[in-house]
Each structure stands twice: as structure tokens, then as C-alpha cells.
């Protein structure tokens, strides 16, 4: 068998001014506020919460939707890094959705407000 060596590419992080709907994004953001919008009882997961957070950087702000364990990282005042999140337009407003393929973690660098 021939082994194929794959190399991972570094993610390209964008700011709010470069955000376009219908794309997958990598961003460093500051969380302003979080509101739990829905809680439902799942078959395997148990009680799952869905929350909407207001996030932004020095260029603007928008809403971010997180679910379940992602809400443990998305807290007011936190600096977060999101990877592979989906940017959509919902009711004429921009919404960043953290789905099952996306990753959210605490940010290691500063984000200007």
C-alpha cells in the first residue's frame, strides 16, 4: 500500500467587515450577551438548550446561535474563537450558526471592542 501524506492548512480568520452570508467562517469574537431561547428534551442527549448570543469585534456585531455544551464556552464577556461556523441571513439579519461540524473555544488572543 502507498501511504498518502496529507498536510493540514492553517485556518484563515476574518473580521466582521469580511463576513458574507452563505459561507463557512473562522473568527475571533467577543461575547456581549447570551439569552437562552429554547430548551428541549432529546432522546439520547437529555435536556438541550439553544441560545442566541450577541458577538462582535472592532468592525461590527451580529447574533450567534449555540447549542448544548457550546453554551458553556459562550458566556458574556468571554473572548471566543469559532471555526467552520456557518453564516446565514435569518429574518433579514445575519446569524452565525455553530452546528455539529463547527468548533467554539476560548480565545488566546485579544479582540478589540
Buried (B, 14 or more C-beta within 10 A) or exposed (E): EEEEEEEEEEEEBBBBEEBEEEEEBBBBBBBBEBEEEEEEEEEEEEEBBBBBBBBBBEEEBBBBBBBBEBBEBBEEEBBBBBBBBBBBEEEEEBBBBBEEEBEBEEBEEEBEE
